[in-house]
Amino acid sequence: MTPDPQSEPTKPEKSGATPAHIAEGEKIPLVMRLYGVLCTVLGVFTVFAVIVFAALMAWALQTDPSMIIVGTDPTLPVVLLVISYLVTIGNAVALLVFGHSLRKSRRRNAVRWSHVLIGTSVIQILLKIMLQGIDTTLISDAIQLLILVAISVTVDPSLRQERALKKRVQDMVDREAAEEGMLGRDLEGKGYIELNFFNLFWVFVICCFLGLIIETVYHFAVVVPGEIQDRAGLLFGPFSPIYGFGAVLMTVALNRFYKANPVIIFLVSAVIGGLFEAATAWFMEMGFGAVAWDYSGSTIFGLFPDPIAVIFGGRTSALFMCMWGALGFVWIKFCLPWMLRLINLIPWKVRYSFTTLCAVLMLVNGVMTLEALDCWFERLSGIPQTTPVEQFYAEHYDNDYMAHRFESMTITPDDSARVDGAGRAANVVAGEEALEDAADATFEDDAA
């Protein structure tokens, strides 16, 4: 017998089409496709500009190297400029591919390349801060970053549906975990804590506070007995962000090792904490000429120079790497369970809205701190405060306020890698001297 053709399903592949396939086949909204065209044009222009810039630099180096002014010590600014140059090339290529994906309505591909561009944009912003400080040129980068984040979230409806479904499922799982006393734990057993934004943000906040207390007590008891020094690292509040970021890094790195051998936990914590401390000190010094700690001259039991302090130029030391190792062990073994119980005290109905509000306030605090440090750097460099933002910080957070707020920090503009820092200050001084000479000459002519 032959099978009844009517009993066979017709074109099952259509009825089985997934939302992802449907979304991928639909055209991206016209606004996003136009933005794709803009990204393509910007990518082409950036590639052209990079080639022209390289040609001009090569010509200047061959004809008259003195035309290239990069500050008092050219070595580090040149290195940062080369890194920025390479990142710009990568960003231009990513813009071309991202723009092509938007124009061709390739949603998933556009999402992937938007993530690449978000990463390169963040790196470019950090390099600009180190080379130029905080100025209006960062506005366009910030706007582009916000657009990329918005596109990465909205360009693929199937991903939005997946995220919404995951959120509903996660809410159900969280409620069940709360009833079982496992809220915030890694239910898959791969680590101790679930590495989500909620948990990591409160790890950051709590450790910013606890780190400040530990450092203040250490200074009071060991460094200068009896002296209370303000060790805060942000413009507002009792927070030291280096400990917050260090705790987040250690939580992410050690989460899978919470049952591991204590020696392994100690070594991993020491390496991560020491490298992070050195990187933070380097960024602050290069971007703002700021030195908040310096372990140069440290020794091992007074017998010979500390090799770690020598290698990292005093930005970290063997003693403090050991302290990071001990803190990491205590944190992952004893403090993390206590902290998880503490943050779970936040009422269920407001835990996410309250966390979002606190995250926004902390972000504003961090941005204002960087701006205040940048204006402090410019005032010490002799650069006139002409913009409304600079005048605001000069009025409300002047040099005396900043020196009192950041007691352990000193700013030396010549130690920074800012391309325009020393040069602009020298130009300001030269301009003032020229004006004074011109005024004296005018006065003498009038007298004659």
C-alpha positions as CSV (number, residue, x, y, z in Angstrom):
1,M,0.0,0.0,0.0
2,T,1.1,3.5,-0.7
3,P,0.9,6.1,2.0
4,D,-1.9,8.6,1.9
5,P,-0.3,11.8,0.7
6,Q,-2.8,13.9,2.6
7,S,-1.6,12.3,5.9
8,E,1.9,13.6,5.4
9,P,2.7,17.0,6.9
10,T,3.4,19.7,4.3
11,K,6.7,21.6,4.6
12,P,7.5,20.9,8.2
13,E,10.5,23.2,8.0
14,K,8.3,26.3,7.9
15,S,6.2,25.3,10.9
16,G,9.4,24.4,12.8
17,A,11.0,27.8,12.1
18,T,12.4,29.2,15.3
19,P,12.1,32.9,16.4
20,A,15.8,33.3,15.8
21,H,15.4,32.3,12.2
22,I,12.4,34.6,11.7
23,A,14.2,37.5,13.3
24,E,17.3,36.9,11.3
25,G,15.2,37.0,8.1
26,E,13.5,40.3,9.0
27,K,15.0,43.6,8.0
28,I,16.5,45.7,10.7
29,P,14.7,49.1,11.3
30,L,15.7,51.8,8.9
31,V,17.3,53.9,11.7
32,M,19.7,51.2,12.6
33,R,20.5,50.5,8.9
34,L,21.3,54.2,8.5
35,Y,23.5,54.0,11.5
36,G,25.2,51.1,9.8
37,V,25.9,53.3,6.8
38,L,27.3,55.9,9.2
39,C,29.5,53.3,10.8
40,T,30.8,52.1,7.4
41,V,31.6,55.7,6.4
42,L,33.3,56.3,9.8
43,G,35.3,53.1,9.5
44,V,36.5,54.1,6.0
45,F,37.4,57.6,7.2
46,T,39.2,56.2,10.2
47,V,41.3,53.8,8.1
48,F,42.2,56.7,5.8
49,A,43.0,59.0,8.7
50,V,45.1,56.4,10.3
51,I,47.1,56.0,7.1
52,V,47.6,59.7,6.7
53,F,48.6,60.1,10.4
54,A,51.2,57.3,10.0
55,A,52.6,59.0,6.9
56,L,52.8,62.4,8.6
57,M,54.5,60.9,11.6
58,A,57.0,59.1,9.4
59,W,57.7,62.3,7.5
60,A,58.1,64.3,10.7
61,L,60.5,61.8,12.2
62,Q,62.6,61.9,9.1
63,T,62.6,65.7,8.6
64,D,62.4,67.3,12.0
65,P,61.6,65.1,15.0
66,S,61.2,68.2,17.2
67,M,57.9,68.9,15.5
68,I,56.4,66.0,17.5
69,I,55.7,67.3,21.0
70,V,54.7,64.6,23.5
71,G,55.7,66.2,26.8
72,T,58.8,66.2,29.0
73,D,59.5,62.4,28.8
74,P,58.5,61.1,25.3
75,T,59.0,57.4,25.9
76,L,55.8,56.4,27.6
77,P,53.5,58.8,25.7
78,V,54.8,57.3,22.5
79,V,54.1,53.8,23.7
80,L,50.5,54.8,24.7
81,L,50.1,56.5,21.3
82,V,51.2,53.3,19.5
83,I,48.7,51.3,21.6
84,S,46.0,53.8,20.8
85,Y,46.9,53.7,17.1
86,L,46.6,49.9,17.1
87,V,43.3,50.0,19.0
88,T,42.0,52.6,16.5
89,I,42.9,50.3,13.6
90,G,41.0,47.4,15.2
91,N,38.1,49.7,16.0
92,A,37.9,50.9,12.3
93,V,37.8,47.3,11.0
94,A,35.1,46.4,13.6
95,L,33.1,49.4,12.5
96,L,33.3,48.3,8.8
97,V,32.1,44.8,9.7
98,F,29.5,46.0,12.1
99,G,28.1,48.6,9.6
100,H,27.9,45.9,6.9
101,S,26.0,43.6,9.3
102,L,23.5,46.3,10.1
103,R,23.0,47.2,6.4
104,K,22.5,43.6,5.5
105,S,20.1,42.9,8.5
106,R,22.4,40.3,9.9
107,R,21.2,40.6,13.5
108,R,23.3,38.0,15.3
109,N,26.5,39.1,13.6
110,A,25.7,42.7,14.5
111,V,25.3,41.8,18.1
112,R,28.6,40.0,18.2
113,W,30.5,42.9,16.6
114,S,28.7,45.5,18.8
115,H,30.3,43.6,21.8
116,V,33.7,43.9,20.1
117,L,33.1,47.7,19.5
118,I,32.0,48.2,23.1
119,G,35.3,46.7,24.3
120,T,37.5,48.8,21.9
121,S,35.5,51.9,22.8
122,V,36.2,51.4,26.5
123,I,39.9,50.9,25.8
124,Q,40.0,54.1,23.6
125,I,38.3,56.1,26.4
126,L,40.9,54.9,29.0
127,L,43.8,55.7,26.6
128,K,42.4,59.2,25.9
129,I,42.1,59.9,29.6
130,M,45.8,58.9,30.1
131,L,46.9,60.9,27.1
132,Q,44.7,63.9,27.1
133,G,42.7,63.9,30.4
134,I,39.0,64.4,30.7
135,D,37.7,66.9,28.1
136,T,34.9,67.4,25.6
137,T,36.4,64.9,23.1
138,L,35.2,62.1,25.4
139,I,31.5,63.1,24.8
140,S,31.4,61.6,21.3
141,D,33.0,58.4,22.6
142,A,30.5,58.2,25.4
143,I,27.6,58.7,23.0
144,Q,28.9,56.0,20.6
145,L,29.3,53.7,23.6
146,L,25.7,54.2,24.7
147,I,24.4,53.7,21.1
148,L,26.4,50.4,20.8
149,V,25.0,49.2,24.1
150,A,21.5,50.1,23.0
151,I,21.9,48.3,19.7
152,S,23.4,45.2,21.3
153,V,20.3,44.9,23.5
154,T,17.6,45.7,20.9
155,V,18.9,44.7,17.4
156,D,17.9,41.1,17.8
157,P,14.3,40.5,19.0
158,S,14.9,36.8,19.5
159,L,17.7,37.6,21.9
160,R,15.4,39.9,23.8
161,Q,12.8,37.2,24.0
162,E,15.4,34.7,25.2
163,R,16.6,37.2,27.9
164,A,13.0,37.9,29.0
165,L,12.4,34.2,29.3
166,K,15.6,33.6,31.2
167,K,14.7,36.5,33.6
168,R,11.3,34.9,34.3
169,V,12.9,31.5,34.9
170,Q,15.6,33.1,37.0
171,D,13.0,34.8,39.2
172,M,11.3,31.5,39.8
173,V,14.7,29.9,40.6
174,D,15.6,32.7,42.9
175,R,12.4,32.4,44.8
176,E,12.8,28.7,45.3
177,A,16.5,29.2,46.3
178,A,15.4,31.8,48.8
179,E,12.9,29.4,50.4
180,E,15.7,26.8,50.6
181,G,18.3,29.2,52.0
182,M,20.4,29.0,48.8
183,L,19.8,32.5,47.3
184,G,22.8,33.8,45.6
185,R,24.6,30.5,45.6
186,D,25.8,28.8,42.4
187,L,23.2,26.1,42.1
188,E,25.2,24.3,39.5
189,G,27.9,23.7,42.0
190,K,30.7,25.1,39.8
191,G,31.5,27.8,42.4
192,Y,30.3,29.2,45.7
193,I,28.5,32.3,44.6
194,E,26.5,33.1,41.5
195,L,28.4,35.6,39.4
196,N,25.6,38.0,38.5
197,F,25.6,41.8,38.6
198,F,23.6,41.9,41.8
199,N,26.1,39.8,43.8
200,L,29.2,41.4,42.3
201,F,28.0,45.0,42.8
202,W,27.4,44.4,46.5
203,V,30.7,42.6,46.8
204,F,32.3,45.8,45.3
205,V,30.4,48.2,47.6
206,I,31.0,46.2,50.8
207,C,34.7,45.7,50.1
208,C,35.1,49.4,49.2
209,F,34.0,50.1,52.8
210,L,35.8,47.3,54.6
211,G,39.0,48.0,52.6
212,L,39.0,51.6,53.7
213,I,38.6,50.5,57.3
214,I,41.4,48.0,57.1
215,E,43.7,50.6,55.4
216,T,42.9,53.3,58.0
217,V,43.5,51.0,60.9
218,Y,46.8,49.7,59.3
219,H,48.0,53.3,58.9
220,F,47.0,54.2,62.4
221,A,48.6,51.2,64.0
222,V,51.6,50.5,61.8
223,V,52.6,53.2,59.3
224,V,52.3,56.3,61.6
225,P,51.1,55.1,65.0
226,G,48.4,57.3,66.4
227,E,47.7,59.3,63.1
228,I,44.3,59.1,61.5
229,Q,44.5,59.7,57.8
230,D,41.7,60.0,55.3
231,R,42.4,57.0,52.9
232,A,39.2,57.4,50.8
233,G,39.5,56.9,47.1
234,L,36.3,58.5,45.9
235,L,35.0,62.1,46.1
236,F,32.0,61.1,48.3
237,G,31.5,58.4,50.9
238,P,33.8,56.1,52.9
239,F,34.9,54.0,49.9
240,S,38.3,52.8,48.6
241,P,37.5,51.4,45.1
242,I,40.8,49.6,44.7
243,Y,39.6,47.1,47.4
244,G,36.2,46.9,45.8
245,F,37.6,46.1,42.3
246,G,40.2,43.8,43.8
247,A,37.4,41.8,45.7
248,V,35.4,41.5,42.5
249,L,38.4,40.2,40.6
250,M,39.2,37.7,43.4
251,T,35.6,36.6,43.7
252,V,35.5,35.9,39.9
253,A,38.9,34.2,39.9
254,L,38.6,32.2,43.1
255,N,34.9,31.3,42.9
256,R,35.8,27.8,41.4
257,F,38.6,27.4,43.9
258,Y,36.7,27.9,47.1
259,K,37.3,24.2,48.0
260,A,40.9,24.2,46.7
261,N,44.1,23.9,48.7
262,P,44.7,27.0,50.8
263,V,48.1,27.4,49.2
264,I,46.6,27.7,45.8
265,I,44.0,30.2,47.0
266,F,46.8,32.3,48.6
267,L,49.0,32.3,45.5
268,V,46.2,33.1,43.1
269,S,45.0,35.9,45.4
270,A,48.5,37.3,45.8
271,V,49.2,37.4,42.0
272,I,45.8,38.9,41.2
273,G,45.9,41.5,44.0
274,G,49.5,42.5,43.3
275,L,49.0,42.9,39.6
276,F,45.8,44.8,40.0
277,E,47.4,47.2,42.6
278,A,50.3,47.8,40.3
279,A,48.0,48.4,37.3
280,T,45.8,50.8,39.2
281,A,48.9,52.8,40.4
282,W,50.3,52.9,36.9
283,F,47.0,54.2,35.4
284,M,46.6,56.9,38.1
285,E,50.2,58.0,37.6
286,M,50.1,58.1,33.9
287,G,46.7,59.7,33.6
288,F,46.8,62.2,36.5
289,G,50.4,62.2,37.7
290,A,48.9,60.9,41.0
291,V,50.8,58.7,43.4
292,A,48.7,57.3,46.3
293,W,51.2,54.7,47.5
294,D,54.9,54.1,46.8
295,Y,56.8,51.0,48.1
296,S,60.1,52.0,46.6
297,G,62.9,51.2,49.0
298,S,61.1,48.3,50.6
299,T,63.3,45.4,51.8
300,I,62.9,41.8,52.6
301,F,63.4,41.6,56.4
302,G,65.9,44.5,56.1
303,L,68.4,42.2,54.3
304,F,68.0,43.1,50.6
305,P,65.8,45.2,48.4
306,D,62.3,43.9,47.7
307,P,62.5,42.4,44.1
308,I,58.8,42.8,43.6
309,A,58.9,46.5,44.5
310,V,61.9,47.0,42.2
311,I,60.3,45.3,39.2
312,F,57.0,47.2,39.5
313,G,58.7,50.6,40.4
314,G,57.3,50.7,43.9
315,R,53.7,50.2,42.7
316,T,53.3,47.0,44.7
317,S,55.6,44.9,46.9
318,A,56.1,41.4,48.2
319,L,54.6,42.3,51.6
320,F,51.4,43.7,50.1
321,M,51.2,40.8,47.6
322,C,51.3,38.5,50.7
323,M,48.6,40.7,52.3
324,W,46.5,40.3,49.1
325,G,47.0,36.6,49.3
326,A,45.9,36.4,52.9
327,L,42.9,38.7,52.3
328,G,41.9,36.5,49.3
329,F,42.0,33.4,51.4
330,V,40.0,35.0,54.3
331,W,37.6,36.5,51.8
332,I,36.7,33.3,49.9
333,K,36.7,31.0,52.9
334,F,35.1,33.1,55.6
335,C,33.8,36.5,54.5
336,L,32.0,35.6,51.3
337,P,29.4,33.4,53.0
338,W,28.8,36.1,55.6
339,M,28.5,38.8,52.8
340,L,26.0,36.7,50.9
341,R,23.8,36.4,54.0
342,L,24.1,40.2,54.5
343,I,23.1,41.2,51.0
344,N,20.2,38.8,51.0
345,L,18.7,40.9,53.8
346,I,17.7,43.4,51.1
347,P,13.9,43.0,50.8
348,W,12.9,41.0,47.8
349,K,10.5,43.6,46.3
350,V,13.2,46.3,46.1
351,R,16.4,44.3,45.8
352,Y,16.9,45.1,42.0
353,S,15.5,48.6,42.0
354,F,17.5,49.5,45.1
355,T,20.6,48.0,43.5
356,T,20.1,49.9,40.3
357,L,19.8,53.2,42.2
358,C,22.9,52.5,44.2
359,A,24.8,51.5,41.1
360,V,23.9,54.8,39.4
361,L,24.9,56.8,42.4
362,M,28.3,55.0,42.6
363,L,28.8,55.6,38.9
364,V,28.2,59.3,39.3
365,N,30.6,59.3,42.3
366,G,33.3,57.6,40.2
367,V,32.9,60.0,37.2
368,M,32.9,63.1,39.4
369,T,36.1,61.7,41.2
370,L,37.9,61.4,37.9
371,E,36.8,64.8,36.8
372,A,37.9,66.4,40.1
373,L,41.3,64.7,39.8
374,D,41.6,65.9,36.2
375,C,40.8,69.5,37.2
376,W,43.2,69.2,40.2
377,F,45.9,68.0,37.7
378,E,45.3,71.0,35.4
379,R,45.4,73.5,38.2
380,L,48.7,72.2,39.4
381,S,49.9,72.3,35.8
382,G,49.1,76.0,35.5
383,I,46.4,75.4,32.9
384,P,43.6,78.1,33.2
385,Q,40.2,76.8,34.2
386,T,38.0,78.2,31.5
387,T,35.1,75.8,30.9
388,P,32.0,75.8,33.2
389,V,32.9,72.2,34.4
390,E,36.4,73.3,35.3
391,Q,35.2,76.4,37.1
392,F,32.6,74.3,39.0
393,Y,35.3,72.0,40.4
394,A,37.7,74.9,41.0
395,E,35.0,76.5,43.2
396,H,33.6,73.5,45.0
397,Y,36.6,71.1,45.0
398,D,39.7,73.3,45.0
399,N,43.3,72.3,45.7
400,D,42.9,72.5,49.5
401,Y,39.8,70.4,49.5
402,M,41.3,67.7,47.2
403,A,44.5,67.6,49.3
404,H,42.5,67.1,52.4
405,R,40.1,64.6,50.9
406,F,42.9,62.5,49.3
407,E,45.6,62.9,52.0
408,S,47.7,60.0,50.9
409,M,47.8,61.2,47.3
410,T,50.3,63.5,45.6
411,I,50.0,64.8,42.0
412,T,53.1,65.6,40.0
413,P,52.1,66.7,36.5
414,D,55.6,65.9,35.0
415,D,55.2,62.3,36.1
416,S,52.1,61.8,33.9
417,A,51.9,60.6,30.4
418,R,49.6,63.3,29.3
419,V,50.6,64.5,25.8
420,D,49.4,68.0,26.5
421,G,50.1,68.3,30.2
422,A,53.6,69.6,30.4
423,G,53.4,71.2,27.0
424,R,50.2,73.1,27.7
425,A,51.5,74.3,31.1
426,A,54.8,75.5,29.4
427,N,52.8,77.2,26.7
428,V,50.6,79.0,29.4
429,V,53.7,80.2,31.2
430,A,55.4,81.3,28.0
431,G,52.2,83.1,27.0
432,E,52.0,84.9,30.3
433,E,55.6,85.9,30.1
434,A,55.1,87.2,26.5
435,L,52.1,89.2,27.7
436,E,54.1,90.7,30.6
437,D,57.0,91.6,28.2
438,A,54.6,93.2,25.8
439,A,52.9,95.2,28.6
440,D,56.3,96.3,29.8
441,A,57.3,97.4,26.3
442,T,54.1,99.3,25.8
443,F,54.5,101.0,29.2
444,E,58.1,102.1,28.3
445,D,57.0,103.4,24.9
446,D,54.2,105.4,26.5
447,A,56.7,106.8,29.1
448,A,59.1,107.8,26.4
